[in-house]
Structure formats: structure tokens, C-alpha cells
Amino acid sequence: MEKILWIDDDYFHIQSLLNLVQKKGYEVDYALTAADGYIKAKNWKDYKIIIVDIILPLHNHSEVLTDTVKSWDAEGYPGIGFLKWLLLDLHVECPVIVLSVIEDLLDKYDLKNLGVSDVITKTGLGPTMLTERLSKYLLLDKG
Amino acid sequence: MLGDLNREQELSLLNFFDEMTSKKDLESLLDFVIEHAPDLLGVKRCSIYLRPEFVAQFDGSLVDDPELNIIPAETIKEEFIVLARTNYPEKQQYIGKIFYEIGADLTGWVFKTGQTLKLINAHDPEELHKIDPNLKPSIRYVSVEIDKFPPEKFPVLYLPLFSKSRIIGVLKLHWPTNPDGLNETDQKIGMIIGHIIASLIQKDQILKDQKDTILSLANLGAEGKPIEVCKSITAHARKMLNCQHVDLYLLDENGKCINLSFRDGNIYEKSPSLAYCAGEGLIGWVYKTGKPLIIDDVREYLKKHEINDNLLLQISDGPTKYQKAYGDMEVIGRSKGYISEIKHKSPLLAVPVLAKDNTVQGVLVAHFISKRTPPRIEPFNRTDLKQITTFASTLSLSFHNDITKKKSDLLLRLSHSESLSDLYALVARELPGLIRCSDCFVFEVDKNSDQTPLKLKASSRGIFDLSYEFGQDKTGLAALSEKTLVISHFGIRILQDDLNWYLSNNPDDLLEGLLDDEENIVGIIQLRHGRKCNEETQNKFTKFTQELRISNINGLPSSNLDVYLDKGAKPSFSFAAIPIIKEENGELGGMITFGREYAHVPFSQDEIMFVEAIASSLAPIIDLLKLRNSRRYLLVTLAHEFTTPLTSLRSYIENIDIASENIKDINIMAKRLLDQLERLEMTSETILAVAGAKELGRKFSKHSLYRPIAESIKPFVEEAHFLGCEIDKPKALNPDGFPTLEMSLGELILAFSNIIQNAVKYSFRPPQEHRRYRFISIKGNWVDPTESYYRIEFQNYGVGITETEINKKLIFQPFYRGILSSDRRRTGSGLGLAYAYKVVTEIHNGSITANSKHISGDAWLTTISVQLPIRQPTDKRKREDNGKDPMDR
């Protein structure tokens, strides 16, 4: 089964967003912190796409905080540091999707130029719309 | 007859006349010479002839003097005018006729006595060649036919009046009685008189001749940019000062001198001269003190670069005293833009370039070495000084204007800053260039800090590693709250023993400790009443002024003390500080400290006032920007708090539709839908209550305390499990279980929910050895044997709360984010505990406290205790309304 990596501290509350994608045969692996995402994203080849929220806690204090992860705090939003690491250092080849609440951040950090495949705002988002947005990366049957 | 004059007498005489500066002085002198020359020199008659162009420079006033009745200036051409003559009581009567014309260049002419003056037609090369083979007909020589003038029967001495190698006239002395003609002494005295007249005429001439230029320069200074003024000055200097060139050394923002001379179209900017032109030595230097200007850094520079030790820049006021101090030396070479060697009688004239507030901007140096002019007895006179001072003043004015404009710009830009970091950086970056201090630091008062009230926000030297900061406990805040101005001097590192010694000897002094990561004192700032500024500033800032006075390691009194902001960094040199006082409440908002002035002189009142103006304008700007940030932060927070549950709601509803055939799935989703709705309501209720938009405590009823606790747990059980911890079942440690009391049930549930939500959010899975802490526990028990108060303790293992946050009850303030949970500040509303505090204390007359105990690493055991009165009326109004006895549990 193909997998999706979702890094978002709100995952617990909005996991139902991916319900439809899951029904179409994708497994969702999640990370609630940047530190957890750091570990899981190293195996990016296991994932079809990676979904990242910009507003993330750095770690949950029981996780090992590496210098790399610690440096992301300087970005203001650890998610931005995480994205840069993901795209510029790790050079992931799978699509990276940003899912966040705050739209102006997306403009401010010029995420598209960073190499982000798509930017999706949470406002008004539901499983159907999300599935539609992801379909071009996951080759889902829109029907 | 006067005897031979020695050199000192000559100079004395010259200096005496040199003090005469006005046109009136000149007239008096001429009268004096005419009147006394016959007696002094034993001559029959004395006449002074001046070139008309010089006479014409006297604004016509001398020429048109009715007493003299000299013909108007415009009619005089190519002539000398007799301005004074003895034996003509009516001196105005002997005027107007041309005796002879004379050439433009009479240099070197000496008219010997007893001979007829023979001049030749200067247009004739052959004739010229007879006088001097070097003379060329292209020069405008006009022949003088002396024969046209009746030859004198007695010896005549013609002495040219020189002014800086230019002949401006002729002094003619008639000796009727000396059969031997004129001896050398006569000639010398005549020369002296001629020189005096020449210098005075020259002085007046310059003032008149260059009046327009000077005014123009002044205008340039008032309107032009310093760089343009520099160019203009360089262009005019040679003509006006009759010197070879001028050099301009200006202090840059680092206190180093840079050479900004403009010569041959080249700008000698940032030449190697900056290596030796440190600014400190320039301050206080006064022209003609006889003390040469020596820039100490030269020697350091020499050592560093292993250069010939003759490399010195020394500026003297004249050869005599210069020689006394330094022997025969003059500039004999230059290398790469700086003076490389000084050997003998360096004819330099230098004046400081001062801004209006008397801060030294640089030095203007005129070089009187010229291949075209012969060495002069007196390289500089008062006129030269006046001229160069005019230049320097013009430049100063330009700098002053420039600085004033920059100051205005800074204040304007401050008010338009978009962020606090920009604001602080702007001040730190710009201030040293405007008040000429070495460093600038901007601090902000952070009352929420658990260690220090002052946080370094920006510095002119970049942002330091803020591993340790000003202040120790609350001492500093208390001291600073009294609006004291801290003037700190730094210079030596304080060792712990010295600090103890100082403290034991000066128990009344306030101390600010600088602690490193291990809480070792690495430096202190000591505050003590005293004064350091100049008198004016002192008067203005008496109540703010304090001075550091401390003994150094050797026990000797010292005004120095080090502050090391970083172990690897250079010490901070901070001499003065201005508090940023908030106008509305007089509280200290921050502080601007600035480093020492380059020249060890107090800051001027202008400078202090400027910094004060910045400080005054900063407080409201900081507040405004903070408010703006808070507003944005609030909106973002709210958007985030609402968007997540709304997204969930939408998802569940869509999923219910998708899973419409599976009842079990629908039930699960419906339950989650309800959970999300409750969460949304909880957020909304919390915001409304904390904002004061909703009246709390309207509905009281009697319930067991167990109920609100149990209700508040439900929404978080699953989430806690998801995060690796469990919410334990509430336990009453007292045998009779949880008590019953009158309560506003819904609000108490929400209050407890917020506490539990925080506990869940800040919990993390404990390691194996602390496995027992995996539970978020809720325990109840009586506070005291009389069973008046019941306490419920919510305890979790995870991110902790610092002692300061607990003592100051910061965590119960709306929007407050814990220091230790800073990386989580981007999620959550920051209103939960504020709501709980309000409900418990205001509605239920209880109290709420926090405690956090460090376990290991990042892990803390945090307890939120809620104490509720059981036997006391919770709310008299409600009690009367429902008539129930709240004592009944």
C-alpha cells in the first residue's frame, strides 16, 4: 500500500480530511512535530507525497532535538525550516504539499520557488476538495 | 636710529602689528609710519604707494575717504597710488598723478640707495634680459621711465611691500641727510615696516577680496553636502591661502580619520592615513598652543607595519616652537596618501572641523610647502588662521546640517518602523554615527523575565549570543523602575573575589550581575549616585545620573568595569544610558546605552538631548508596534483556533455523506463531529469570557465536584492517548469523596477543560524510568482540617513552567505563552488558563495556583491546583437568590 506522510500537530483533529484518500488505498503516516517529521521524512522514498503544516511545534520534548531541527526555530515557523531542509538539503523527489491556515505566510516565504508542489489552505477544505487537489499527484480516480 | 634688530625682536614687532586687524588699524599704521618714519629712520620723507587693485578692495571707503580725496577706484588703472606721504600736511593734495607704473612681478627687487631707479620697458625682451635672464616678455611688465620724475638729490630707498611673495606696493624712503647713503640697518628697518604694511594690507585685502567667496562658502556649508563642500574648499584653498594644497582628515563612524582630500581630480578617500589618524588626539587641540598635534596611533601603526620610525603626522603652529619641541623636522615625503616622513619645519596649519555642538568632525590641514613660493619667515599668520578657520567653519556647518538632517531622518524612520526588530536595529546602527560614540545597545524591559528585566534587542556590533543578560533577580528592575540613568564604565574583568570585596566595602550600592549559563558572575554593572556628564547635562539629568566607581583588581580606584556580553566578544564600552520611559505610566520601557565618546570628553548636551528624544519617541512606538503585533497575533490565533475544528466539521460531514451506508462509521463520525463542535464552543466561550464580553456566573446550582471534572475529561481522553499519555480517573483522597457545592456548572466544566487541555497539550510520553508519570492525574482533597476549602490538583508530566511565571502568575494572563513551551507558542489561543483563573477566582471565590518541579532534561512535573471554598458562600447574590445553604454539601 502506498503511503502519504502528513506532518501536522492538528493531525489528530483533522485526520478525517484524508478519509477519502485512505479509502482509495493510501496509508497515512503522520508526525505531530518537526522533530518527528525530521526522522520520518528521511525515508521520503517510502512516501508518495509529503504534506506539511507550517505551524508546528519543534518537538515534544521526549524526542531528540538535533541541531538541524533546533535551527528551524530561527525561521520563525519551524515548518518553513523543515520545508527548506526537505527540499534544499534532502532533495526529496516526491511532491511536497503545504497545508496551512495562514495564507500570507505562503506569500511571504515564496514557497512555490522553494520547490513546494502545491499550497492548500485549510479554510473551507473538506475531504472531497483535498482529494481532488491531491489527485494529480496520487493519480486518484476523481470519481 | 634703531639699532640692529635681532630675530626675536623682528618677530615680536611683526606679531605686534599682526594683532592689528581692522581697516582702521591699517589707516592708523599708515599714519604712524608717515608721521614717525622720518624720525625713526632719519629720512626726509616717506611715501607709500599701493597698487590700485588693492586699494580698490577697501570697499572704496579708503579710496573715497573725503579726507584723502583720492580719485575714485574705477579711474585708476595700472598705477600706484600714493596713499600717504610725509611733509604734505594736506595729504589729499598730493594725489592723482601717476609717478610710474610697475610690473606685476617685482619679486626680488631691491632698490639700492643712491642710484637712480632704472626700469626698463618690460615689453622688450632684450631689456628684460638685462635685469634677469629668466624674465619673459609674456609677463606684463610695464616700463618705468623714472627720468620723467624729477630725480631726487638725495638717496632714496624703495622697498617693495610683500605679501606672501606678492608685491602689493612700494615704500619709498628719502634720505636727505645721510651722506653715506643707506646702511643695512636702515634697509632692514625699512623692510620690517614694509612687511608690516604689506601684511596688514594683505589681511584687509583678503577679507575684502574673498568676501564673496567666503559668503559663497558659507552658503555652501549651509546647503551643500559635506562631500561637495570638501571639493569646493580644496578648490579654493590654494588661491585663498596661497598654500600648496589642503588635506582634510575626517573622523569616520568608527572614530578613525579618513583623508578626504580632493587633488588633481582624485579623491583620496579611505587612504591608508586612516591607519594612523585616530580621532582621540584631535579633541581639545587648540591652534597656536604651541603643542604639536601628535597622533599616538602612528607609533602603533609603525610597529604593526614595521615602517620607518620617522612616520609621524605632527601639526605645529609655527617653526619656532615646533623646533623647540621636536627639532628640525619637515615633511619630506609622502607615500600612498599619507605623510611618510617629517624632517624639518613642517609648514602646516591645521584647525579642527567642529560641528555646532563642538564635536570634532575632523581636521583641515593647509600645506604651505610650495615649489613656487620661497620659504617665508612666517608660514602662517592670523589671516591664514582666519581663512582656514573659515573653511573649517564652512565645512563644520555642512557637517552639522548633515547630521541634523540625519537625526531628523532617524526620528522619522523610527516612527515608520514596521517591526520592533527593525526599530531597535535602526537605533543601534545609526546612533554611533550621529553622536560619535563607540557602541550602542538597545535594551527592552521585560518584566516577565525570570532572570533579568533588561533584554538586549540590538547592538551596533551585531546581535550577541544572549546566553546571559543584564540583571540578577529583581534587583535591577527595582533599581531601574526608579528611572535611574545608568552610566557604566567598563574596562576590566571582574573576578568573583573582587566582586565580593567590593560588595563588602560598598554594601549600599546596587549591583547588576551578569551571569553566564552556569550562573557564574562574568561581569557586573554597578549603579551608584554620582555624576559624570558636564555641568549642563548634569543639571538636566541629575535625577537620572549615576556613576560607576569601583576599585580594580589591585584595589585602586577605577572608573572602569568590564561587561562581557559573550565570552569570546570584546567587552562592551558603555558610558551612558538613557531610559525609555513610558509617558502614560512613567514606567521604564527600555534603555539605550551608548559607548564612550572618542575623546574621553563628556557627551554634549545636544547629543544627550538627541538620545533622549529618541528614547522619548521609542516608548510609544514600541507600544504601538507591540499592539499591532498583538492584534495580528490575536487574529491569527483565533483564525487558527477556529479553522481546525471547522475543517474537522466539514470533513466529518462530508465523510458521513460518503459513508452513508455504514451506520457504524456514521456513528463514529457523528460522535467526533460532536466533539469538534464542543471544542469550537469551548474556544468561543473562552474568548468571550476572557474578553469580558460575556457575563459569567449567572447560573448557580448544586453539584458534586466530580461532575465538572468528569465532564471536562471526556473530550481529551482520545487525544491524550494519541499523544502517548493517559488521563487518569479522578480520585478523591478524602474518604467521603468529592464534595458538593454550589457552582456555575458549565463554566466550571469549561475551566477544568481548559486546564486539562493544557495538560494534554504539554504532556509527552515519559521514558521507561518515569513510566509512572504517563498519567495526567486529577486528585481532590481537603485543604485544611476544618474542611473549608477543597483542592483539586491536575498534574502532568511534560513541559514545565518557570518559577517567575508561577510567582508572577504570568501563566494566568491572557495570551501569555510559557517560556519553556516557546516552540509551541504557535498553536493554541493562550486563553485557557486565563479563563480558568477568572472562573475559579471571580465566580467561585476560589484560588488557582501552579507548581512545576523539574524532573530531568526537558521534563517537569506540573501541578495546577484549584482551591474552592466549600463552607463559605461562593456568591452572596446567588445564595440569596436560590435560598440554598452553600454549607450543605
Interface residues (C-beta under 8 A of the other chain):
Chain A: D9 D10 F12 H13 I14 S16 L17 N19 L20 K23 L32 I55 L56 P57 L58 H59 N60 H61 S62 D73 Y77 P78 V101 I102 K122 T123 G124 L125 G126 P127 T128
Chain B: V636 A639 H640 T643 T644 P645 L646 T647 S648 R650 S651 Y652 I653 E654 N655 I658 M669 R672 Q676 R679 E718 E719 F722 L723 G724 F764 R765 P766 P767 G798 V799 D823 R824 R826 T827 G857 D858 A859
